[in-house]
Amino acid sequence: MIPLVTTRVMRECDARAVAERGVDSLVALAGTAVADHARRLLGSTYGRRIGVLVGPGLNGADGQFAASELRRRGAKVDVITVAHQPDELRGFDLVVDAAFGIGCSRSYIAPRVSHGTLVVAVDVPSGVDADSGALQGRPMPADVTVALGALKYAHVDGDAAAFTGEIRWVNLGISVPESDALIEDADLDMYVRRGVDDHKWTHALTVLAGSSSMSGAATLVCQGALGAGASMIRLASRGTISTATTLAPEVVRFRGSNVDPRSRCVVAGPGLGEDCAPWLNKRLASVASPVVLDADALAPEVVHIAAGREWVLTPHQGEFERLSGTRRSTQRIGLVRQLAAQTGCVVLLKGPTTLVASPHGDVRVVRSGTSALATAGSGDVLAGMIGAAIARGHDPLMAAALSAHLHGRVGALLPVYAGASALAPLISRILAK
């Protein structure tokens, strides 16, 4: 995971690192990293014209060191101070924005750059609030932002996220807390946990999904769960589902209102219908295992029984607004934290950037989403994956975050115009890498 911190926490961590290693050492590491990423973006720095915009603080010092390193590598470098910046930076192949970074506490109007000029921002684009992602003036849109030490909230939330471009993290050897973090591919190594004594009930899952008019939802949940490692699935649906409904042979149907206590998790909601609350509450009231509530289960009369039980709620934007009573906002992290605290549940807000928050305030960010997942039923597959991850021993927060990241990576493999039913067979391809 890549840590995500506030400006205050980052400054405290920086201060400790400076006390231990000296400011010159950290500036050299940061400046060299910026020069490295500038070279990667250009392909070669030899003979290229590079402008480095510097301010008076440590961000500017990082830029100054990057400028000297780029000169050493054969680039023609001009250093421009914020105090003497022009309205437009012309004639450069690349511009390094080292004006203010996280130290920007006032409105700042960045120079414009010529069309085709590449931009590397040091830490965050200057002219944004690093904690809220709000714009403070007019930032310079970056092609690459080199995040130093940890990610800042502006990298993933608020209006500033549209200005960061590709985020490349450099930890600089600085110790930072990971209570909030971005999930990365390496984290998927822990996704499937196996034990020598595993048997079919070890990672068993109950699914409450599907109805006579929406039988496919049950199939998609079960496919996602099996692909993600559920060892047994017991399925109950509302009404009569045709025996012709395509289900994996491993799925066992059951009737009645008792959820087998050997199930390690329950996934409830997809395809049950809008008036499913009485049917669902009867089955969930005495469940002791974690529950994933999705789709039709995200009704207030169902969610209220989840209070304080750290179940997982998986709303899309419209469902989130109904549950939270809030309107769409570019600053989503605070809203997700708020709903998690109010409900006592883990909340996963779906989107191109998916946010997951625990009732205790911990946040996980997932940026692997793709437009290929904007298809009917993909959320049902994700709900099954989360249930399987919980059944395999992950706590609800990490189960939701890891599953969302894996879901995004699988979506990137979907053939053009493929539907959600094509997702599950691709899960093992990602996990086998």
N, C-alpha and C positions, 0 to 999 in steps of 0.2 A: 504494500500500500504506500501511496505517496501522501505524506502528512499535509494537512490543511490547517492553517493557523491564522489568528488575528495579527494585526500590526503590533499590538502590545506584546503578545507572546513571542513574535519573531524578534522584536528588539531585545527582549530579555535573553533569548537564546543567543542572539548575536553578541550581546555584551559578555556573556559567559565565555563564548568562543574567543572573543578578542582578549579577555583576561588570560586565557590559557595559552593562546597561540600568537597574539599580536595582530594589530589591524592590518599591517602590511602583508602578512601571510594570507589573510582572508581576501583582501583586495586583489592580490595576485591570482589566487584561485578563481575568483569571480571574473576578473578581467580576461583571464586565459580561456575560461569557459565561453564567454561571450564571443571572443575571437574565433574559437573553434566552431561555434554554431554559425557565425557569419561566413566562415569558409565553406561549411557544409551547404549553406544556402546558395552561395555563389558558384560552388564547384571548385573554383580556384581564386585566390586573392591576388595573385601576381599581376601587377599592372592595372588592377581595378581601382576605380575611384570610390572612396568611402568617406562619408561625412559622419562625424561623431558629435552628437549634441550633448553637452555636459552641463550639469548644475553644480551647486556649491557643496553638496553633501557626499555621503559615501557612494550613492548611486553614480554621481559624477566621477568620483575617484575610480570606481570600477570601469567607467567608460574611458577615462584617461589611460588606464593600464591596457585596456583592450586596444586603444588606438596605437600605443607603442608596440604592442604585439603584432598588430596587423601591418604596421610599417616594416617590422622585422621580417614579415612573410612576403614582402614585396608589393604591398598595396600603397597607393597614393592617398594619404589620409589628411583630411582637414578636420581640426577640432574647432567646434563652434560653441561658444558659451551662451547660456540662456540669456544673459544680460545683453548680448549683441546679436541675437538670432534674427534672421530676416523673415519676411512673411512666407517665403518659399525657398526650399532647398533644391537647387537645380544642378544638373550635371553629374549626379552621383549614381553609381550602380547600386549602392546600398547605403542606408542611413542607420546608425545605431542611436536609439533613443535612450540616453542615460541622463535625462534632465532631472527628474525628481524621484521616480519609482514610488515606493510606499511612503515616502516623506512628503508627498504632495498634500498640503493642507489648505490650499487656496485655489481659486480659479486659475487655470492655466490654458492658454491658447497655443497649441503646438504649431510649428511651421507646416505648411503644406509641402508635399514632395511631388516631384514630377511623375507623370504616368510611366509605369514600368520600373520605378525605383523600389527595390526591396527594403523592408524595414525590420530590424531586430530591436525589440524592446528589452531593456534590462530590468528584470524582476516583474514590473507591471508597466503598461503604457502610462507615461506621465500624463496627468490630468484626470485620473480616476481615483475614487475612494477605494483603497485596497480592501477594506472590510465589508462595505455594502455593495460595491460594484457600481455605485452611482457615478455619473459623469460630473467632473468638476471643470467645466470649460469645454475645450475641444481637443481630445487626445489625437495622437497620430496613429492611425490603424496599422497594426503590426502584422507581418507575415509569420513571424516567430517571436514568441516571448520566452526568454530564458528565466525560469523561476528559480530563485536562489534560496537554498536552504529548505524551503517548503513551498507549497502552493498557498496562495492567498485567496480569499473568497471571491475577489474580483475576477479571478481566472475562470470561475465556474458559475457565477451568479450575477444578476443585475445587468444593466445596459453595457457595462464594460466588457462582458464576455464576448461581445461582437467585435471588439477591437484587439483582442489578444492573439488572434491567429492560432497557429499550432503552438501548444505549450510544451516546452522541453525543460524537464526538471534536472537541476544539478544540486546535490545535497551539500556539497562543500565540507562534508564531515561534521556538520553542525547537528548536535542532538536536539531533536524537537519532539513534542508529544504527538501521539497518533490517535487521540480521541476522535478527531475528525480526519477523514482521509479519502483520497481518490483510489478506487479499485483499479488495479492494472493486471495485465495478462499473467504475470508471474503468480498472482494470487490464486489462479485457477489450479495450481498444483495441489492445493489443499482441498479441492472441491469434493472429490470422492474419497471417503475414508473407509478402509476395509480392515476387518479384524479376523484373526485366524479362527475364531469361534462363531463367526456369523452364520445365521440360518435365516429361513424365510421370514420370520417374524422380527428379526433384528432391526430392519429398516422398513417396517410395514406402514402403510398409509391407508387412510380412509378417505374416499372422495364422495362428496355430496353434490352432485352436479347432473344436469341434463333433465329434460322433460319431454313429453310426447311431441312438442313442436320444436324443440331445440336439442335433439339427441346428439348432434355433432359436438356440442360443447363438452359433454362427458368424455367423448373419445379423445379430444384434444388435450384435456387435462391429464388423462391417463397416459397418453403418449409422451407428454412432457415429463411426467413423473417417472415413467419407466426408463426413458432416455437418460435421466439424471440420476438413476441409481436406486429407485424404490425397489425393495425386494419382494413386496407383495402389495396388491391394491385390492381393497374391498370397495365396491361402488354401490351406492344407493341413489336412485333417481326419482324424480317426482312424476307420478303418473306412470303410464305404460310406455316403455320404449321398445320399439320393434326388435325382435331377435335378429333382424337383418342388420342392425346397427353394427358397424365395424368396430370391434373392440379387440385388443390383443388377447390371446388365449390365457395370459396370466391373470387377467382381471376377473375377480370373483364378484358376482352380483349378490346383494343381500336385500332383504325386506325387513320391515320393522323399524323401530326408532332407536334401537340400542347400538351405539358405536362400540366396536370391540375394544376393550381397554388395552389390548396388546398393540394397538396402532400407536405409532410414535408421533403422528401428526394427522390433522384433518384438513382437507381443502374443501371449501364450501362456497357455492354461489353460482358458478358459470352455468347458464342455461336453465336455471330453476324457475324463472319467471318473476315478474315484478311483485306478485302477491305471495311470495314464498316464506315470509317471515314466520308465521305460526308453525308451518311444517319444519322449518329450519331450527327455530328456537327449541322445539321439543327435542330435537336430536343433539343440540349443542349444550343445553343447560347443564348437564352433568359431566361433560367431557373434561378430563384432567390434562390431556396433552395439548400442545400448542395448536392453534387453528389459523389457517390462512383464509381470510374473507376477501372474495373477489366478486366483481360484477354484481349480480342481483343480491348478493349477501351484504352489499355496502349500503344497506338501508338503515336509517337511524334506529329503528326498532330491533335490528339485529346487532348493530354495532354497540348498543348500550350494554348488552350482556358481556361484551368483551372488556369492559372497563377494568383497568388495572391488571389484566391477565397476560399482558405482553403478547397478544395475538398479533398477526400481521394483516394490515389493511393495504390493499393494492389499487388505489383509485387512479383513473386517468384524470385529466384536468377538470372536466365537467363534474365528475363524481367528487373530486376533491373540493370544488367550490360549494357543492351542496352540503357536504359534511362539515366544512369549516366555516361556512357563511362568509367567505371572502371572495374577492374578485381576482381575475387574472392579473398577475404582476410579474415583472422581470426579476424581482427580488424574492425568490421562492424558498430559500433555505430557512429563513426565519418563520415563514408560514408553515412549512412542514414540521419544524421543531414544535411549533405551537400546537398543531393538531395532535402530534404524538404525545405531548404533555397532557393535553385535555382528555384524550381517550385512554391514556395508559397503555397504548399499543405501539408497535413498530409500524411506521407509515412509509409506504413506498409510493412516491408520486412519479408516474410514468411520464416519459417525454424524451426528446432527443438527448437531453441530459436528465438522467433519472436520479432522484434524490431519495435517500432512505434515512430516516431519523428514528432514534429510540426514545422512549419516554424520559430517559435520563439526559437527553440532549445530544448524544453522540450522533454524528452524521457520516454517512458514506455517500460518495458521489460516483456515478457511473456515466461514462461518456462514450460507450461503445455502440450506442443506439444508431440505427440506420433507418431510412425511409422505407426499406423493404419490410420492416415490421409493422408498417401502417396498413395492416390487412386484418380482416375479420378473423378472430380466433387466436391471434398471436398472444394476446393476454391470457387466454385459457392455458396455453402451453406454458407460459411463464409461471402461472399459479401452481401448476403441477410440479414444475422444477423447484420452486421454493419449498413446497411441501416435502419433496424428496430430500432436499438438502437438510431440512430440519430433522427428518426421519433418520438421516445419516449422521446426526450428532452436532450439527452447527447450531449456534444460538440464532434466534429469529433475525437479529440485525444482520449478521454476516450471511445467513442463508439467503435473505432477500437480496443483499448487495451482490454476492457472488453469482447468484442465479441471474440477476439482471445483466451483469457483465457478460456472462456466458451466452445469454439470450441474444445480446447485441452481436457478439462475435458469430454466433450461428446465423443470425439474420444476414450478415455480410456475405455468407456463402450461398444464400438462396438464389436459385436460377431466376431469371427475369420472369415476372408474372406468376411465380409459384405462390401457392397459398400457404396458410399456416400449417397444414398437414405435412408439408415438406420440411418443417423445422426439426421435429424430433429425430429423424434418422441422421441428421447432421451433427447432433450433440456429441456423439462418440468421436467424430472426426476431430473436433476441437480438443476434447479431453485426452485424446491419444497423442497429441503433439508433445 
